[in-house]
Amino acid sequence: DEELYSGMHRNGKVNMDNFGPARAEKADVILGWMDLSLESLPSKGRFYPNDISIKIRSAKVAEIRHFSTMDENNILDIDEKLNSIVESCTSVSSKTTRMSYKDLLEEDRFALILSIRDLTFPEPEATLKVPFQDKKGVKHEIEIKRDYFQYFSIPSEIQKYFDNDTKRFHIQTRNHGEIVMRPPTIGLMQEVTKYIRERRDQGLEIDQSLIQVAPYLGGDWRTFN
């Protein structure tokens, strides 16, 4: 994520040239919401309800301006601004389960951001590039596009633990009963970030094992404590 923002920023400020010309509010109404294919996400939607609907829209001028206030040297501020775009420009619904953008997986967030950007700035000249240096020391510029990303596949030895009804991995252990796991959601990672911020503000020690393991234990961000 930080490389993405580095490509958007110069000298600690957002380079608005990378975003193309600003659009009028009326354009957002005309474009409206567009269905997002689950196959375009890294998770392929396998951890979501079968009837989930994810829609995205282009970002409004005010939302882009808010994003442009990001401090690229502050990882917590980067995270907050990224989530603000997803929250504003994403609609998530299901007839069987209460859903929010916070129930989307952290791993899908980057793909969502790129999809929203493509909607907001479809002009060919509004490309997003980041500097890259290869093993020979030669410097290049690489364009960031969804088509260039390679997503992971779950190995068969892990896939066998997946329950299609709960959308989670259920692992039976010899001494500790059943462990339920799934990739962390945006909401859970927000709670972890909140925990880190509060502990830092209070000058308290941060439980590293908690923040590394807890997000994967399949919990609901609404009840995370």
C-alpha positions, -999 to 999 in steps of 0.1 A, spaced: 0 0 0 28 24 8 43 21 -27 9 30 -41 8 61 -20 44 70 -28 34 70 -64 5 94 -56 25 117 -35 55 141 -39 72 158 -9 46 145 15 17 159 -5 -7 142 -29 3 147 -65 -31 156 -79 -18 152 -115 -18 115 -110 -56 116 -105 -65 135 -137 -89 164 -138 -114 170 -111 -150 159 -119 -182 177 -111 -205 162 -85 -231 156 -112 -209 131 -130 -211 108 -99 -248 108 -102 -247 99 -139 -222 71 -133 -239 57 -103 -231 24 -87 -216 -4 -107 -215 -41 -98 -181 -55 -89 -173 -90 -100 -161 -112 -71 -137 -128 -95 -118 -96 -97 -110 -97 -60 -80 -116 -46 -103 -137 -24 -126 -145 -53 -155 -139 -28 -150 -173 -12 -152 -159 23 -184 -140 17 -221 -150 18 -232 -166 -15 -257 -138 -22 -233 -109 -15 -235 -79 -37 -206 -54 -39 -210 -22 -58 -186 7 -63 -188 42 -76 -164 69 -86 -150 91 -59 -164 126 -55 -143 158 -56 -147 163 -18 -136 127 -12 -105 131 -33 -97 163 -15 -100 146 18 -77 118 6 -52 144 -6 -47 155 31 -30 122 38 4 122 56 24 96 37 48 94 66 21 83 90 11 47 84 -20 51 106 -32 81 86 -26 62 53 -47 34 66 -75 58 77 -76 76 43 -76 43 24 -106 31 45 -124 64 40 -124 59 2 -136 23 5 -163 33 30 -176 62 8 -174 45 -26 -184 9 -18 -218 -6 -11 -221 -41 4 -253 -60 8 -267 -95 14 -302 -108 20 -291 -133 45 -263 -116 65 -258 -81 79 -229 -67 58 -208 -36 58 -176 -25 40 -159 -35 72 -168 -71 65 -148 -71 34 -113 -88 36 -82 -67 41 -67 -85 11 -95 -73 -11 -91 -36 -1 -63 -29 -25 -82 -43 -55 -112 -22 -44 -91 10 -43 -78 4 -78 -112 -4 -92 -126 28 -77 -97 48 -91 -103 33 -126 -139 45 -124 -130 79 -111 -102 86 -136 -107 65 -168 -85 88 -189 -55 69 -204 -31 96 -193 -42 92 -156 -19 63 -151 -4 54 -117 33 45 -117 59 38 -90 97 38 -93 114 4 -94 151 -6 -94 159 -41 -107 187 -64 -96 211 -48 -120 205 -13 -106 185 -1 -136 157 22 -127 122 18 -142 87 30 -137 60 4 -133 24 11 -139 0 -1 -112 -29 -20 -128 -51 -47 -115 -43 -68 -145 -6 -70 -134 -13 -85 -100 -9 -122 -93 -32 -134 -66 -25 -164 -44 -43 -198 -45 -50 -218 -15 -30 -251 -14 -51 -283 -13 -37 -293 20 -53 -262 35 -84 -260 14 -96 -293 28 -103 -275 61 -126 -249 44 -163 -250 53 -184 -236 25 -213 -229 49 -194 -209 75 -169 -195 49 -141 -203 74 -114 -229 80 -122 -253 108 -91 -271 121 -94 -298 148 -64 -300 171 -54 -327 195 -52 -306 226 -70 -273 220 -103 -283 203 -114 -267 171 -97 -236 158 -117 -214 134 -97 -192 111 -102 -168 81 -83 -139 66 -88 -107 85 -115 -82 75 -112 -44 72 -132 -40 104 -110 -63 124 -78 -46 112 -94 -12 122 -99 -26 157 -63 -38 159 -51 -3 147 -73 12 174 -58 -11 200 -23 -1 189 -31 36 190 -46 35 224 -18 15 239 8 39 225 -11 69 238 -12 54 272 25 44 271 16 7 275 32 -24 261 17 -37 228 10 -74 228 26 -84 195 13 -120 195 -23 -106 199 -21 -82 169 -5 -109 147 -29 -138 155 -62 -123 166 -73 -109 132 -71 -144 117 -93 -162 143 -125 -156 124 -141 -132 148 -166 -104 141 -152 -69 143 -185 -59 160 -176 -79 191 -138 -77 190 -125 -66 223 
